[in-house]
Amino acid sequence: MSTERKMEGKADEVVGKAKEGVGRATDNEQWQAEGRADQAKGGLKQAGEKLKDAAEKAKDAITGK
């Protein structure tokens, strides 16, 4: 599940970069803003999953699993 969510986050970032680039090329400020928002959303998804992974590792280290 965690890997899947990380991949979704990365996909959001890639789509966001593309959308922002098209917005720049066409001088469309709305697409630029949406692209930046998609990138931020993707980054947050990835960060959340990394935090979950770290918490799971810490729990396993404490419990000896």
N, C-alpha and C positions, 0 to 999 in steps of 0.2 A: 504494500500500500504506500509506504513512504517513497519508494522509488518512483512509483506512478505519479504521485503528487509533485515530486521534484521535476519530473519530465513535463508535467502540465505547466509548472511554473516557468521552465525554460522555454516551452512553446509560446507562452504568453509574452515572454520577453522578445522572442524572435518576431512574432507577429507585430508587437508594438514597435520594434525598430523599423520594420518594413512600412507600417502604417505612417510612422513619423516621417520616414524618407519620402514617401509618396506625397505626404502633406507639404513637405518642404518644396518638392519638385513642382507641385501644382499651386503653391502659395495658398494652401488651405489650412488655416490656423486650427480649425476644429479637428482635422485629422492629426495634425501635429500634437495637439493636446491629448487626443484619445490614444495616440501611440505612446506618449510618455506615461499616461495612466496605465496602459496595458503592461508596460515595462515594469512599473512600480508594483503592480499587482503580482506579476510573475516573480519578482524579487522577494516580495513578502511571503509568497507561498513557499519558495525555496528556503527562506530563512526559518519559517515556522517548522518545516520538516527537519531541518538540520538541528533545531532546538529540541524537537521531539527525540531525534536520534541520540543526541547528547544526554538527555535526561534518562533514556532507556539504558544507555551504557553505564551511566553513573549508578542507576538502580541495580543493574546486574553486578557491578563491582562491589557494591555494598552488601548485596545479598549472596554474593559468591556464585552466581549462575553463569 
